[in-house]
Amino acid sequence: MPPTPLTQLPTREEAARWTADQVVELAGAHLAQQRQFEVIKGECEAMRHQLDWFRRQLFGAKSEKRLVDANPHQMSLGELPVPESSPPPPGQDIAAHTRRARTSDCAKGDASALFFDEARVPVETIEVPNPEAEGLAPDQFEVIGEKVSHRLAQRPGSYVILKYVRPVIKRLDTQAISCPAAPGGVIRGSRADVSFVAGLITDKFCYHQPLYRQHQRLGDNGIRVSRPWLTQLTHGALALLEPIFTAQLDSIRASRIKAMDETPIKAGRAGPGKMKGGYFWPVYGERDEICFVYRESRKAQHIEQILGTDPPPEGAVLLTDGYGAYERYAEKCGLTHAQCWAHSRRKFFDAQSVEPERAGRALEMIGKLYAVEKRIREATLVGEACRAYRIEHAQPVVHEFFAWVDAQFDTHGLLPSSPLTTAMAYVRERRAALEVYLRDPEVAIDTNHLERALRVVPMGRRNWLFCWTEVGAKYVGIAQSLIATCRLHDIDPYDYLVDVLQRVGQHPAADVAQLTPRLWKQHFAANPLRSDLFGISK
C-alpha cells in the first residue's frame, strides 16, 4: 500500500513497485485532503472576517469611509527636506526683554461678541463701575462711550411657577359673588403648563433625557412631583398629537417616491427580567416627512398594513435595502422597487479584510457613482438635467461595475462562503433595482436620508434603553415622527409643540393636516400660540 499522502514521501524504489491502482488511490486521497484543506481554509477566512468585524464594532471606527493610502513619496504637512550632512545652524543670542501686557478686552465691537440670538436668549445686564471715576462728582467726568462684552452663564434650573391670582368680587347692588375660572391647560385638570409639557417631550425625545433624569433635575430645583405623574403627562400629551401623526402618515402614503426601513426596539415585558423585541418601521416621503410606525415584529405583512394596498400613484417608487419583503410588496402593488447602493457598498467594505484588492476595486467604482451625485448637488441639477447627467456619467460606471462582477465569477475560483462572493452575488441579483435611480431623477442613490432621520431611535435606545409597554413604543414613534420632521423643515420642536398642543383641541378635525410640521410652517409659524410664561414682564 502506498504511504499516506502529505505525511511521508516514498523512495524511488517504493514508487517503482506501485501498481496503477495504487497510484490512482494515492491521487484520490491527495485530492480529498486538498479539498478538505480548502474547506478548512474557507472556514478560517470566514471566522477571521467575523473576528475583524467584531473588533471593529468594539474598538474600531464605525465610519465606512474608505481611507486611501497616502503616496509614500508625498511629504506630510510641515515636513521639510533636510540634507543628512548639513550642520546644525549656529546659535544666536537674544537680549532679555519684558513683553508688554495685553490691554484689550476682546470687546472691540458689539457685533463680534454676539454669539447668540438676542430675541430668544434672556440677557441680564451688569454695570461694571470704572474705578477711575470713584470719588469724583458727576460734573468732574463725562461718559463718552461704552464697551460691551458677553459671557455665557447658567442658572441651576429654568423652571418657573406661574401663580394665577384671581380676585373674588362681590357686587354691591346684587350681592353676587364671582371669581374667574382658572385658565385651562392642554391636559384637563393638570398642574402642568403647556410650556412644561412641551419641554418635557423635547428633553426626552429630542435630547434623549429619560424621565427619571428629568425627575431628579426637578427635585434638585425644589419641585416635588412623582415620576408616574411625568409618565402620565407624557402619554396624555402624545395622545393629543396622534391625529397629527396619522395625517402625516397619510401624506407620506400619497407620495410618489417613498423610502422605508426597519429598526429594532425593546417594547413590552416577555417575562421576569425579559423584554419583547419589536420594530419601528420608518417611512420617508418625498415632501421630507417621516413617520416611525411601531409593529411587534419584522413580518412582511406589516409593510402592507403601513403603506396600504391601494393602487399607487403613476410612476411610484419604493426605495429600500435588500430585505426581500419589500420586493414582494412592490410586485404585489405594482410599484417600482429601487434599492440602496450604500447597503451594497457595505458588503464590499466588510470584505476588505479578506480580499483587499478586489474589494477595493469594487469600492473604487462605487465611489465614482457617488462622485457623480456630488457634482449633481453642487450644480443643483434637477429633473431632466439630472437624469441626463446620470445617464452620461453614472450609467457607464454601473455597466463597468456589473461587467467586472460577472468577470470575477467567470475567471476566478471564489469560495461560496467568501465575503466577497457574498457581496457580488448580492449586487448581481439586485441589478435591476440598483439601476432604477439612473432613470428617475427624483430617486436617491441610497437611503442615507432615511438613515440620518431614524438615527434618533438608536440614540434613544442608548439612553432610555426600552419601552415598558407596546403603547409606550407607539407614543415614542409619534413623538419622534413629529420632532424629526420639524428638524427636516428647520422648525424649533419646542415652539411647534407649544403651539399645536394648544391648537389641536380647537382645530377642525377635517383640517388636522395643517398641524403637521410641513404645513404648520406655512400656516402658523409666523404667529404661533405661546404660553402665558411669555407674557410675564421681566
C-alpha positions in Angstrom: 0.0 0.0 0.0 1.2 3.5 -0.7 2.1 5.7 2.2 -0.4 8.2 3.5 -0.2 11.4 1.4 1.3 14.6 3.0 2.9 12.6 5.8 5.9 10.7 4.1 7.4 10.9 0.7 8.2 7.5 -1.0 11.7 6.5 -2.1 12.3 5.7 -5.8 12.3 2.0 -5.2 9.0 2.1 -3.4 7.4 4.3 -6.1 8.6 1.9 -8.8 6.8 -1.0 -7.2 3.5 0.8 -7.1 0.7 -0.5 -9.4 -1.6 1.7 -11.4 -4.4 1.2 -8.9 -2.2 2.3 -6.0 -1.3 5.5 -7.9 -5.0 6.2 -8.6 -5.7 5.6 -4.9 -2.9 7.9 -3.8 -4.1 10.6 -6.2 -7.7 10.3 -4.9 -6.6 10.5 -1.3 -4.4 13.5 -2.1 -7.3 15.3 -3.9 -9.6 14.6 -0.9 -7.1 16.1 1.5 -6.7 19.1 -0.7 -10.5 19.6 -0.8 -10.6 19.3 3.0 -7.8 21.8 3.2 -9.7 24.3 1.0 -12.8 23.8 3.2 -10.8 24.5 6.4 -9.1 27.5 4.8 -12.5 28.9 3.8 -13.8 28.4 7.4 -10.8 30.1 8.8 -11.2 33.1 6.4 -14.9 33.4 7.4 -14.0 33.2 11.1 -11.2 35.8 10.6 -13.7 38.1 8.8 -16.2 37.7 11.7 -13.5 38.4 14.2 -12.4 41.6 12.4 -16.0 42.7 12.2 -16.5 42.3 16.0 -13.2 44.0 16.7 -14.3 47.0 14.6 -17.7 47.1 16.4 -16.0 47.1 19.8 -12.8 49.1 19.3 -12.7 50.5 15.7 -14.3 53.4 13.9 -17.9 52.8 12.8 -17.4 55.0 9.8 -17.4 53.3 6.4 -15.2 55.9 4.8 -12.6 54.5 2.5 -9.1 55.7 3.5 -6.8 55.7 0.5 -3.2 55.1 1.4 -1.1 58.2 1.0 1.6 58.5 -1.6 4.9 57.3 0.1 6.8 60.0 -1.9 4.4 62.7 -0.7 5.7 64.7 2.3 3.3 65.5 5.1 2.4 69.0 6.1 5.2 70.7 7.8 7.8 68.2 6.7 10.8 69.8 5.0 13.7 68.1 3.3 16.8 68.4 5.4 20.2 67.2 4.0 21.6 64.5 6.2 25.1 66.0 6.1 24.0 69.6 6.8 25.5 71.0 10.0 23.1 72.4 12.6 22.5 76.2 12.3 24.7 78.3 14.6 23.1 79.6 17.8 22.1 83.2 18.2 22.0 85.2 21.5 18.8 87.2 22.1 18.8 90.0 24.6 16.4 89.5 27.5 13.3 91.7 27.3 9.9 92.1 29.0 6.8 91.5 26.9 4.2 94.3 27.1 0.9 93.1 28.8 -2.2 93.0 26.5 -4.6 95.8 27.2 -7.5 94.9 25.0 -10.6 93.1 26.5 -11.7 91.3 23.3 -14.7 93.6 23.0 -13.8 95.8 20.0 -17.4 95.9 19.0 -20.9 94.5 19.8 -21.2 92.5 16.5 -18.1 90.4 17.2 -19.4 89.4 20.6 -22.9 88.3 19.7 -22.8 84.6 19.6 -26.5 84.1 20.5 -30.0 85.1 19.3 -31.0 88.2 21.3 -34.7 87.6 20.6 -34.7 84.2 22.3 -32.0 84.3 25.0 -32.6 86.4 28.1 -29.9 88.8 28.9 -29.0 90.1 32.4 -27.2 93.5 32.3 -24.4 94.1 34.8 -22.9 97.5 35.1 -19.2 97.5 35.8 -18.1 100.7 37.6 -15.0 102.5 36.4 -12.5 102.7 39.3 -11.1 105.9 37.9 -14.4 107.7 38.5 -14.6 106.6 42.1 -14.8 109.7 44.4 -15.4 112.1 41.5 -18.5 114.3 41.3 -20.8 113.9 38.2 -19.5 117.2 36.9 -15.9 116.1 37.0 -16.1 113.5 34.3 -18.1 112.7 31.1 -19.1 109.3 29.8 -18.1 109.4 26.2 -18.9 105.8 25.3 -19.1 102.2 26.4 -17.7 98.8 25.6 -19.8 95.6 25.8 -18.7 92.1 26.3 -20.8 88.9 26.8 -20.3 85.8 28.8 -22.4 82.6 28.8 -23.9 81.7 32.2 -26.3 79.2 33.5 -28.8 79.1 36.4 -29.3 75.8 38.3 -32.7 75.4 36.7 -35.0 77.2 34.3 -38.3 76.0 35.8 -40.9 78.7 36.6 -44.1 78.5 38.7 -47.0 80.5 37.2 -49.0 81.9 40.1 -52.5 82.9 38.9 -54.2 85.3 41.3 -58.0 85.5 40.7 -59.9 88.2 42.6 -63.2 87.2 44.2 -65.6 90.2 44.0 -69.0 90.9 45.5 -71.3 93.2 43.6 -72.8 95.8 46.0 -76.1 96.0 44.0 -76.9 92.3 43.6 -74.7 90.9 46.4 -73.5 88.3 43.9 -70.0 86.8 44.5 -67.9 85.8 41.5 -64.5 84.6 40.7 -62.9 84.0 37.2 -62.2 80.4 36.4 -58.6 79.2 36.4 -57.1 79.2 32.9 -57.4 75.8 31.3 -54.4 73.7 30.5 -53.8 71.5 27.5 -54.4 68.4 29.7 -57.6 68.8 31.7 -57.1 69.2 35.4 -53.3 69.1 35.1 -50.9 71.3 37.1 -48.6 71.5 34.1 -48.4 74.5 31.8 -48.1 73.8 28.1 -44.5 75.1 28.2 -43.6 72.4 30.7 -45.3 69.7 28.7 -43.5 70.8 25.5 -40.2 70.9 27.4 -40.8 67.5 28.9 -41.3 65.9 25.5 -38.5 67.8 23.8 -36.0 66.9 26.5 -36.9 63.2 26.4 -37.3 62.6 22.7 -35.1 65.4 21.2 -32.3 65.5 23.7 -32.7 61.9 25.0 -33.1 62.8 28.7 -35.1 59.9 30.3 -37.9 60.9 32.6 -36.1 59.6 35.7 -33.3 62.1 35.0 -35.7 64.9 34.5 -37.4 63.9 37.7 -34.0 64.2 39.5 -33.4 67.6 38.0 -36.9 68.8 39.2 -36.1 67.6 42.7 -32.7 69.3 42.7 -34.6 72.6 41.8 -37.0 72.3 44.7 -40.0 70.9 42.7 -41.6 67.8 44.3 -43.6 65.7 41.8 -43.9 62.0 41.3 -42.4 60.1 38.4 -45.7 58.4 37.5 -47.1 61.9 37.0 -44.4 62.7 34.4 -45.2 59.4 32.6 -49.0 60.2 32.6 -48.3 63.7 31.4 -46.2 62.5 28.5 -48.7 59.9 27.4 -51.6 62.4 27.7 -49.8 64.9 25.5 -48.8 62.4 22.9 -52.3 61.1 22.7 -53.4 64.6 21.7 -50.8 64.5 18.9 -51.8 61.2 17.5 -54.3 62.6 14.9 -51.4 64.8 13.6 -49.2 61.7 13.3 -51.9 59.9 11.3 -52.4 62.9 9.0 -48.6 63.0 8.3 -48.6 59.2 7.6 -51.4 59.7 5.1 -49.3 62.4 3.4 -46.4 60.0 3.1 -48.6 57.3 1.7 -49.7 59.7 -1.1 -46.0 60.4 -2.1 -44.8 59.1 -5.4 -41.4 58.2 -4.0 -41.1 56.6 -0.6 -38.2 55.2 1.4 -38.7 52.5 4.0 -36.6 50.7 6.6 -36.9 48.9 9.9 -35.0 49.2 13.2 -35.4 47.1 16.4 -36.7 48.3 19.7 -37.4 46.5 23.0 -41.0 47.0 24.0 -43.2 45.2 26.5 -42.4 42.6 29.1 -41.9 39.0 27.9 -41.3 37.7 31.4 -39.4 38.4 34.6 -36.3 40.4 33.6 -37.0 39.9 29.8 -38.3 42.4 27.2 -40.1 41.6 24.0 -38.5 42.6 20.7 -40.4 44.9 18.4 -39.7 47.1 15.4 -40.1 50.7 14.3 -40.8 50.9 10.5 -39.7 54.4 9.5 -41.3 55.7 6.2 -39.9 58.8 4.5 -42.0 60.7 1.9 -40.9 62.9 -0.9 -42.1 66.0 1.0 -39.4 65.5 3.7 -41.7 63.9 6.2 -41.0 60.8 8.2 -43.2 58.6 10.4 -42.0 55.9 12.8 -44.7 53.2 12.9 -44.4 50.6 15.6 -45.1 46.9 15.0 -44.4 43.9 17.1 -42.3 42.0 14.5 -40.5 42.2 11.2 -43.1 40.2 9.3 -43.8 41.2 5.7 -47.5 41.7 6.4 -46.6 44.9 8.3 -45.5 46.6 5.1 -49.0 46.3 3.7 -50.5 47.5 6.9 -48.4 50.6 7.0 -48.3 51.6 3.3 -51.7 50.1 2.3 -52.6 48.1 -0.8 -54.4 50.9 -2.8 -53.2 51.5 -6.4 -50.1 53.6 -6.1 -49.6 56.9 -8.0 -48.3 56.7 -11.5 -44.5 56.0 -11.5 -44.5 55.3 -7.8 -41.1 54.0 -6.4 -40.3 52.3 -3.1 -36.6 52.8 -2.1 -35.4 50.2 0.4 -32.5 48.0 1.4 -32.2 44.4 0.3 -34.9 42.9 2.6 -36.9 40.6 0.3 -40.3 41.5 1.8 -40.1 44.9 0.2 -39.6 43.4 -3.3 -42.6 41.1 -2.8 -44.7 44.0 -1.7 -43.7 46.1 -4.7 -44.5 43.3 -7.1 -47.9 42.8 -5.5 -48.9 46.5 -5.6 -47.3 47.4 -8.9 -44.6 49.6 -7.5 -41.1 50.1 -9.0 -38.7 48.8 -6.4 -35.4 50.7 -6.1 -32.6 49.5 -3.8 -29.9 51.3 -1.9 -26.3 51.5 -3.2 -25.0 52.2 0.4 -26.1 48.8 1.6 -24.5 47.2 -1.4 -21.3 49.1 -0.8 -21.3 48.0 2.9 -21.0 44.3 1.7 -17.7 45.1 -0.2 -16.5 47.3 2.7 -16.8 44.4 5.1 -15.0 42.1 2.5 -11.8 44.2 2.6 -10.2 42.2 5.4 -10.4 39.0 3.2 -10.0 40.3 -0.3 -8.5 43.8 0.0 -7.5 44.2 -3.7 -10.7 43.1 -5.4 -13.0 44.6 -2.7 -11.0 47.9 -3.1 -11.7 47.8 -6.8 -15.4 47.5 -6.2 -15.4 50.3 -3.7 -13.5 52.5 -6.2 -16.1 52.1 -8.9 -19.0 52.7 -6.4 -17.1 55.8 -5.3 -17.3 57.1 -8.8 -21.1 56.9 -8.7 -21.1 59.0 -5.5 -18.8 61.5 -7.1 -21.3 61.9 -9.9 -24.0 62.6 -7.3 -21.8 65.1 -5.6 -21.4 67.0 -8.8 -25.1 67.0 -9.4 -25.7 68.5 -6.0 -23.1 71.2 -6.5 -24.6 72.1 -9.9 -28.1 71.9 -8.4 -29.3 69.8 -11.3 -32.9 68.6 -11.1 -35.5 66.9 -13.4 -34.4 66.1 -16.9 -31.0 67.7 -16.4 -30.2 65.4 -13.5 -31.4 62.3 -15.4 -29.3 63.2 -18.5 -26.2 63.8 -16.3 -26.6 60.4 -14.6 -27.1 58.6 -18.0 -24.0 60.2 -19.4 -21.7 59.9 -16.4 -23.1 57.3 -14.0 -24.6 54.7 -16.3 -21.2 53.7 -17.9 -19.7 53.2 -14.5 -22.7 51.0 -13.5 -22.2 48.8 -16.6 -18.5 48.6 -15.9 -19.2 47.6 -12.3 -21.5 44.7 -13.2 -19.3 43.6 -16.1 -16.5 43.3 -13.5 -18.7 41.3 -11.2 -19.6 38.9 -13.9 -15.9 38.5 -14.9 -15.0 37.7 -11.3 -17.4 34.8 -11.2 -16.2 33.6 -14.6 -12.4 33.8 -14.2 -11.7 33.4 -10.5 -12.3 30.5 -8.3 -14.2 32.0 -5.4 -15.3 30.2 -2.3 -19.1 30.2 -1.8 -18.5 31.4 1.8 -16.2 34.2 0.9 -17.5 37.7 2.0 -16.5 39.0 -1.5 -18.5 36.2 -3.2 -21.5 37.1 -1.0 -21.2 40.8 -1.8 -21.0 40.2 -5.6 -23.9 37.7 -5.5 -25.9 40.3 -3.5 -25.5 43.1 -6.1 -25.8 40.8 -9.2 -29.2 39.5 -8.2 -30.4 43.1 -7.4 -29.0 44.8 -10.5 -32.4 46.0 -11.9 -33.4 47.6 -8.6 -30.0 49.3 -8.2 -30.3 50.8 -11.7 -33.7 52.5 -11.1 -32.2 55.7 -9.9 -30.4 56.2 -13.2 -33.8 56.7 -15.0 -35.7 58.6 -12.3 -34.0 61.9 -11.2 -36.2 62.1 -8.1 -35.0 58.7 -6.7 -31.9 59.0 -4.5 -28.9 56.7 -5.0 -29.3 55.4 -1.4 -31.4 55.5 1.7 -28.9 57.7 3.7 -31.5 60.4 4.1 -33.7 58.0 5.9 -30.8 56.5 7.9 -30.0 60.0 9.1 -33.5 60.7 10.1 -34.0 57.4 12.0 -30.8 57.9 14.0 -32.9 59.3 16.8 -34.1 55.8 17.6 -30.7 54.2 18.2 -29.6 57.3 20.1 -32.7 56.9 22.3 -32.0 53.2 22.9 -28.7 54.1 24.4 -30.5 56.5 26.9 -33.9 55.1 27.7 -33.0 51.5 26.6 -36.5 50.2 26.1 -40.2 51.0 26.2 -42.1 49.5 29.1 -45.2 48.7 27.0 -46.2 48.5 23.4 -48.4 51.5 23.9 -45.4 53.4 25.1 -43.5 52.4 21.9 -46.3 53.7 19.8 -46.1 57.1 21.6 -42.3 57.1 21.1 -43.0 56.8 17.4 -45.5 59.6 17.4 -43.1 62.0 19.2 -40.0 61.1 17.1 -42.0 61.4 13.9 -43.1 65.0 14.6 -39.7 66.1 16.1 -37.6 64.5 13.3 -39.9 66.2 10.7 -39.5 69.5 12.5 -35.7 69.1 12.1 -36.1 68.4 8.4 -38.0 71.6 8.0 -35.9 73.9 10.2 -38.6 74.2 12.9 -37.9 74.5 16.6 -39.6 71.5 18.1 -40.3 73.3 21.3 -42.1 76.2 19.6 -44.0 73.8 17.4 -45.2 71.6 20.4 -46.2 74.6 22.5 -48.4 75.8 19.6 -50.0 72.6 18.4 -50.7 71.3 21.9 -52.9 74.3 22.4 -54.3 74.4 18.9 -55.2 70.7 18.3 -58.2 70.7 20.7 -59.9 73.6 18.9 -58.7 72.9 15.3 -61.3 71.5 12.8 -60.7 67.7 12.5 -61.1 67.9 8.7 -58.0 70.3 8.6 -55.8 68.4 11.0 -53.2 68.0 8.2 -52.5 71.7 8.6 -50.9 70.9 12.0 -48.3 68.6 10.6 -44.9 70.3 10.7 -44.6 70.8 7.0 -48.0 72.6 6.7 -47.8 74.2 10.1 -44.7 76.1 8.9 -46.8 77.6 6.1 -49.9 78.5 8.1 -49.0 79.2 11.7 -45.2 79.5 12.2 -45.2 83.3 11.6 -47.6 83.8 14.6 -47.5 80.8 16.9 -49.5 80.4 20.1 -47.4 81.0 23.2 -47.6 80.0 26.8 -48.6 82.6 29.5 -45.0 82.4 30.6 -44.1 84.6 27.6 -46.4 87.4 28.7 -44.7 87.9 32.1 -42.8 91.1 32.3 -39.2 90.7 33.2 
